[in-house]
Amino acid sequence: MKTKSIIGLVAGALLILSAGAHSILGWKAMSEQLAQTNAPPDLVQGLRMGWMFGGPVMLVFGILSITTFLKRFRGEAVSTFAPALIATAYVAYAAFAAIATGGDPFLFLFLVPGVLLAIASIP
């Protein structure tokens, strides 16, 4: 149980770190590429809103995961339903995105925390 809790804590930390990178670095790179196109301002704003939503969601996922696995590490009986659901979403998204992009290795950034959470969430 302790090993799985540690794996879950690592996954939660990865989610929190990736939240900041996603919102700050990711949008910066995306907006720079969009600036080189003739994308209408409404489209850019819509993409920005969706992109910026992702960071806080990832942060919340990380906090939920860390809270869950910290309690488990301390020996409390806690459901791993939420982290398992997050893991399912991350792994499913990584698989979908890998197929859609032809296997872009960048997408391992979504697969790794998903797989770690899945392992940690196994009863």
Beta strands, then each sheet from edge to edge (+ up, - down):
end
